[in-house]
Amino acid sequence: MKTKVVIIGGVAAGPKITAKLLRTKDFDCEINLYTEEDMISYSACGLPYFVEGLIENPQRLIVRRPEQFEEQGAHIHLNKRCIKILPEEHIVLIQDTLTGIVEEVQYDKLALATGARPVLPPIKNLHLKNIFTVRKVQDGINIRNKMRSSDTKKAVIVGGGYIGIEMLEAFYLNNIETHMIEMNDYILPIFDSEISEMIKAEILRMSEGKVKITTSDAVIAFEGEECVKRIITAKGQIIETDMVVIASGVTPNTEIARAAGIELGVSNAIRVNNRMQTNIKDIYAAGDCTENFHLVSKNYAWIPLGSTANKEGRCAAINISGKYDAFPGVLGSAVTRYDGFTMSLTGLTETEAKKFGFDTISSTMTKKDKAGYMPSAENITIKLVADKRSKKILGAQAIGCGDADKRINTVASAIQSDQTVDEFLHLDMTYAPPFSTAVDPLLSAALLINNQIYS
Ligand SMILES: Cc1cc2nc3c(=O)[nH]c(=O)nc-3n(C[C@H](O)[C@H](O)[C@H](O)COP(=O)(O)OP(=O)(O)OC[C@H]3O[C@@H](n4cnc5c(N)ncnc54)[C@H](O)[C@@H]3O)c2cc1C
């Protein structure tokens, strides 16, 4: 008898589970994927580059179409929202979002991949036209249409996280005068504050006055007749604008999980074990709707990323098919860019590490990413953080116009293999002038830490 697998959610984790199950030869299953959207399997990560115009056609963001899955035997149900899970009966209630009709669907194994949605802060007049959030393909289309309309000269971005920065880049490259407002004292607060300050200074320098960034102030109201015309901040700034993008964070879509008695953890994301099983038998979860185990802090965290959603989806599918796979956890490795300036990190920042009780030691250095005489050499600043007692590497941040992210990936690998600074600085990294320096900047940062430990 075929195992009935029902998957809820169709962007990254849901399609990944589907694709992996379809590739699993010795597992006889019937796959039904339900999504409330009218499309599946798209790259939300690509939306800023679509808005920018680097990708002209939104169809290019689609990874796989429903027909491709259907041809392989999976059933894809668009415009169908799961409104209730009945775990005892192994039933989900699915509502057609166009007709309102509700049907009961039986499952043997259920996978929740319901993801996350943007948070709307408590700002007056959120209903005004030309105020956008960015999550779905249609959001990207709406933002770009407005940005490209002849009456749009100015924009405001609410929130200075990585999505806010990517939207800032898109507007800047389209010659839109843009003002970013961040209520924290720093933009990109996932970095240590002095690195965030460097990032802000660099973005402002590169943008030559076309971009403004306000920190430590919050938007409290939008004003305008029908369309947004200006924003008011808590500190009394009045900023004229033609459009607004709110990028002030996301929250997991876990209401149906909670109602079914599924245990939630950090930030209300679903708690799963390393096989992506929830506390309820035969119910799995993967992607942005789940919390993550952090490999350095050894605590749970909620770090919703597409890279993780894909790995978790694969792991869930393997376990659903009756085999064994374990997802160890995350380092929160992330990267973004602003007009050629890369910002990347992995593991814990020094601030976070201190919060988790580590006795930290760190080094920060700015160096050319390639031999200084090479025309393509650019600066990168690396901050490496280690634990004084164990000498284990805890995290790294790397920013600059040079190859910062490849250094971060190297550190991620070192952290996951539990390396100490002594071991790390003997790493046999590649060198030739167009690629690196004879002593890679990363190893120089490790040497600096070592010198401090043994001084
Ligand atoms: C602008 C932007 C840029 C990003 N850039 C990056 C990046 O560079 N790198 C990176 O790693 N990550 C990035 N991300 C994050 C990445 O897109 C997400 O981590 C990823 O989409 C998570 O996939 P998911 O399938 O878990 O959830 P989601 O993408 O949130 O998809 C969940 C789907 O489930 C549907 N759904 C929810 N509830 C129900 C229900 N009850 N019934 C039916 N359907 C339901 C939702 O409508 C949605 O379609 C970016 C995100 C955005 C918005």
The ligand as an ORCA input file, in Angstrom:
! r2SCAN-3c Opt
* xyz 0 1
  C      13.736     39.141     -0.031
  C      14.291     37.890      0.572
  C      15.622     37.564      0.377
  C      16.141     36.408      0.941
  N      17.463     36.114      0.720
  C      17.977     34.980      1.222
  C      19.322     34.631      0.966
  O      20.036     35.349      0.260
  N      19.799     33.490      1.508
  C      19.026     32.662      2.280
  O      19.512     31.616      2.734
  N      17.726     32.964      2.525
  C      17.190     34.096      2.019
  N      15.874     34.398      2.250
  C      15.066     33.505      3.093
  C      14.468     32.375      2.282
  O      13.721     32.897      1.221
  C      13.588     31.533      3.186
  O      14.423     31.020      4.199
  C      12.923     30.389      2.444
  O      12.015     30.879      1.499
  C      12.190     29.484      3.431
  O      11.480     28.531      2.747
  P      10.259     27.764      3.396
  O       9.762     26.845      2.340
  O      10.653     27.195      4.694
  O       9.178     28.878      3.753
  P       8.476     30.005      2.897
  O       9.360     30.502      1.798
  O       7.937     30.992      3.849
  O       7.257     29.241      2.202
  C       6.177     28.751      2.944
  C       4.980     28.607      2.037
  O       3.930     27.965      2.771
  C       2.701     28.654      2.531
  N       1.806     28.399      3.671
  C       1.940     28.886      4.927
  N       0.934     28.434      5.705
  C       0.138     27.659      4.905
  C      -1.044     26.914      5.118
  N      -1.632     26.892      6.312
  N      -1.577     26.245      4.094
  C      -0.991     26.264      2.860
  N       0.135     26.943      2.596
  C       0.703     27.632      3.611
  C       3.159     30.106      2.417
  O       2.186     30.911      1.795
  C       4.401     29.952      1.563
  O       4.062     29.847      0.215
  C      15.312     35.552      1.692
  C      13.957     35.874      1.884
  C      13.455     37.016      1.333
  C      12.001     37.358      1.539
*
